[in-house]
Every structure is written in C-alpha cells, then in structure tokens.
Amino acid sequence: MKARPENRFGKTKKTRGKRAPVKLLIALVILGIAIVAVFALPRNSSQAKPKKFRATREIVVDQATGRVRKPTSEETELMVAQISSLTNRSTEGLSVQPAANGGEMMDLEGRFGGVVLGRAKADGSTEVKCVFTMEEAAEFLGLEEEAQ
C-alpha cells in the first residue's frame, strides 16, 4: 500500500479542501447567535436609552455585491441594542429565591455570560471573538460612540 504524500502541515491531499464546512459552521453559529439575540432583547424595558455608535470598520458582507462594507446606521443601532442586552451585567430586577440546602439562588436571566461575535474580513473569512462587555464588543467591531 502506497503512503500518501503529506504537505508541511501534515495533511494529505484528500484533507486540503475541507475548510468550506468549517466556514459554513462558523457562519451558522454566528447566524444562530444573532437569532437568539433578537429574541433575548427586553420588550418595553425601562432601561436607559442605549448609547449611539457609528461604524468605523467594514465588517458586514453586502448581500447584493458580496463585498465587505460598513454597517448602516440602522444595522449598527440593532447590533448595539442586541449586544447591550446580551452583555448586561446588572442585577437590577433579578430576584433571589431560597434554596433547599439553605443557600440562595438567583435566575440570571441570561446575564453575565460571554457573547460570541463575528465580523467579516475582506478576504472572505470570518474573525470570531468572545466578549463580555459592550466596550469590548465596540472595540472588536470598530464602533465609536457618538456624542449625544
């Protein structure tokens, strides 16, 4: 039986073209997170008005042209609202319940977790990062706060 030649990364010719499924999986994960984020937004909340941001980086793939572009102001506003909701680290409105073992339990209602974000790159790939605050998200996505 003949051994298959390997490239410098230890991969055979048969495994070289298998990156497409990985990219598809990353895109599906990002889409899933976006869908969950939409449904996780608080409805009729009494929270303070979210900060206004403007995009400074090209991170969105235009559906019509396939090119990477800056998000529109509407897309940026929706992104900021979703990420602000998901990075909420306030305990305001959370209730404490007694536990059977004498301790206390608190339903965190999806707060205090990390948020996986993705941004499109000019070469067609996607860069992914987990953030925990709106500030980290703004830095990763290239968003600048606008003066109000």
Steps between C-alpha positions, in 0.01 A plus 500: 500500500637838398528778762335827409732800474449755776539875478692705757198502733479120509187487286448280199362625172158357595466726806606831342158607367306444820500859629168591337292299753683671787427846356137398449478381859644830628251696288211289634615551861515876446154496339364297791642745752343790311159327503525426873606860560188634327273296725703583812445874465292642784155616394369835633785519748557801722876484438688814411519597136786310334807691390527598134790358304632538146686238301864560408587157354374291212358192677179414312473307175268681258242247376473660155869540416668248729747768608582597856358837607433709809165431668228759444387715793188280536711182503736657752211606723351148495842344565564729798155429648550124471854499636408741783222264605725194484786666692271636774678442831246673723322313779213750485167320483643157580335320789663279761329174597584281800665169407424164662851482650457831685678708238351739253446475123468775245374458144748706299259522203783454249720770649870476594602272213731552209378592153660350190529761225614462143610752243557453130846559361590623152653162406162329551585344835338574834672612818335387824545624857323447833430825688349574839430874484357745249835681504684184390240444228528858374879471480483167312232620257657843444215701650557850636265667744332809359466813711137552600 
